[in-house]
Amino acid sequence: MTKARFLETRRPVWERFHLLLEKAERSRVPRFSGEEVSEFSRLFRSLCYDLATVRSHDWGRDLERYLNDLVARGHNNFYRSPPGRPREVLRFFTEEFPRLLRENIAYFWVALVLFVLPGSICGVVVAHDPSWASRVLPGHMLVMVEDMYSEELPREERGGMEAGMAGFYVHNNVGIAFRCFASGIFFGAGTIFFLIYNSIFIGTITGYLVAHGHSERFFSFVISHGAFELTAIVISGAAGLVIGHSLVHPGLYTRIEALKQRGLVGVKLAIGAGGMLGVAAIVEAFWSPSGAPPLAKYIVGSVFWVLVVLYLSLAGRGARAE
């Protein structure tokens, strides 16, 4: 195709995209209909292809600069963050986040294996031979952990500690999840390390407590908040793997461009995981250490696990993706 023919056939597309772009830039929230949203997305992709065509044929710096400007402005509008209104936040957690996780489910399964398998092996080994625990964790930490689950702290002695403990759990759990996510920038290696490290840590403690006869108190304590906390850590790991994969296999993009494209996906997954960690902290501070009988905690915990699975599997289905 000659340059003249190319310009004749493609210029109407560029002009239409330019009109939509101006409409989007007039307000923070583009007043697009459903058809215009689909059209904007389709035209943006075709515009990126046209820019690549112009560059490959070296059809002039002016034309390349014009198309590059449209692509840049389109990218900024297409991928900009939604306004932080309560309705948008609610829509993100009820629709966009679970749908986005399902679209990137392969990363979730890889993170799940990395987080579950090493810990399960360590837990079984340590449960059969507790001496192995000292090869993973220092002795004073093992003593402290066993003391925590050897007897229940009476409610009157907790003296309103719940709110303070919720803050502690948020800080601690978010720190773990953030490391799993942010370390994905090291081509995914950091995410893999922190998933396996935390898996071994948790598995060793679990096996040690089981070996010393504290299994009922431990499992009844963790089953409820674990539904949100452990799942969120795996999702954070999946977000880190998304980042790492974009750098290892950028495809037709440069690594920086691939990171920009896929980085937004990773950030959104991490934000969703952060919301789940907030719920986990509340449950861990107020319900998990309560004086409720173990059977009640097992029932509530099982319900939480079912709700988490249903939420991540079904929420957002049928909702229109913008």
Buried (B, 14 or more C-beta within 10 A) or exposed (E): EEEEEBEEEBEEBBEEBBEBBEBBEEEEEBEBEEEBBEBBEEBBEBBBEBBEBBEEEEBEEEBBEBBBEBBEBBBEBBEEEBEEEEEEBEBBBBBBBBBBBBEBEEBBEBBBEBBBEBBBBBBBBBBEEBEBBBEBBEEEBBEEBBEBBEEEEEEEEBEEBBEEBBEBBBEBBBEBBBBBBBBBBBBBBBBBBBBBBBBBBBBBBBBBBBBBEBBBBBBBBBBBBBBBBBBBBBBBBBBBBBBBBBBEEBEEEEEEBBBBBBBBBBBBBBBBBBBBBBBBBBBBBBBBBBEBEBEBBBBBBEEBBEEBEEBBEEBBEEEEEB
